[in-house]
Amino acid sequence: MTSPHSRKPDWLKVRLPQGPQWARIDRLHREQGLHSVCRSAACPNLGECWDRGTATFMILGNTCTRSCAFCNVQGGTPQPLDEGEPQKVARAVATLQLKHAVITSVTRDDQPDGGAEQFAALVRALRLEAPSCRVELLIPDLLGNPEALETILNAGPDILGHNLETVPRLYPQVRQGADFNRSLLLLRDAQRLAPHIPTKSGLMLGLGESYVEIIEVLHQLRAMEVSFLTLGQYLAPSRSHHPVHRYVPPEEFEDLRQDALKLGFVHVESGPLVRSSYHAEQQFKESHHAPKL
């Protein structure tokens, strides 16, 4: 098992945030009181993505009702929903002139719809404020509420994502409060309700899973007709989080990418520094040049 504070391999080293675009997005976050998963989840690609002028916004506040052992977002009792949040985020996306906006959230089990209407309101606001911007949502499991899922899909996002995060055997240790089958069925139902909206999911590696377990999960995702896949290295935010069991080498990520493509995924981002929204715009573009599965 690897200590979260042991020396990381060279392939996990990233440059510090810098550049005018990074400064612009950073300033907008601070001035508008916005939240982003880039900051809250300590994403290693913050510098690269912000310098390119892209960011993943996090809605429904910055306090999660769950306390997953892998996540750096704070858990606890969240504040009431900000009714002005959808408009605020939409204006920020328009100001930044983003071509592809990724919107995620904390989990809000305290809300009857899991925050679904807030997602839908944001999609509608984006269509008005930034009509040329593609909208990708990365949603929580909504406690399996089909009406909440339908609310989000009816708003018409361009991509709907929901991450499985890890293999089912590790859920009790890594994703307390979540359920692997519930997440899998959400992805299935999304395709049944809106087959024109491609779905996306992702896994973190290095939590203690085996290669065989990963491949089994990929088979299950394809059975749910998931099109896009991300595979990245888990990095423990602190000693109190789930430990890193190993650092997966780049060659193994490439092997998994090839295996996933053979299973029929339209696009696969697989590498140590890959996160859910990494190269999201590129994934969407490439998918439109792929043959229909």
Sequence and secondary structure as in RCSB ss.txt:
>XXXX:A:sequence
MTSPHSRKPDWLKVRLPQGPQWARIDRLHREQGLHSVCRSAACPNLGECWDRGTATFMILGNTCTRSCAFCNVQG
GTPQPLDEGEPQKVARAVATLQLKHAVITSVTRDDQPDGGAEQFAALVRALRLEAPSCRVELLIPDLLGNPEALE
TILNAGPDILGHNLETVPRLYPQVRQGADFNRSLLLLRDAQRLAPHIPTKSGLMLGLGESYVEIIEVLHQLRAME
VSFLTLGQYLAPSRSHHPVHRYVPPEEFEDLRQDALKLGFVHVESGPLVRSSYHAEQQFKESHHAPKL
>XXXX:A:secstr
 B TTS   GGG      SHHHHHHHHHHHHHT  BHHHHTT TTHHHHHHHT  EEEES S BSS  TT  S B
S      TTHHHHHHHHHHHHT SEEEEEE   TTSTTTTHHHHHHHHHHHHHH TTSEEEEE   GGG HHHHH
HHHHT  SEEE   BS GGGHHHH TT  HHHHHHHHHHHHHH TTS EEEEEEESSS  HHHHHHHHHHHHHTT
  EEEEEE   SSTTS  B     HHHHHHHHHHHHHHT SEEEESTT  TTTTHHHHHHHHTTS   
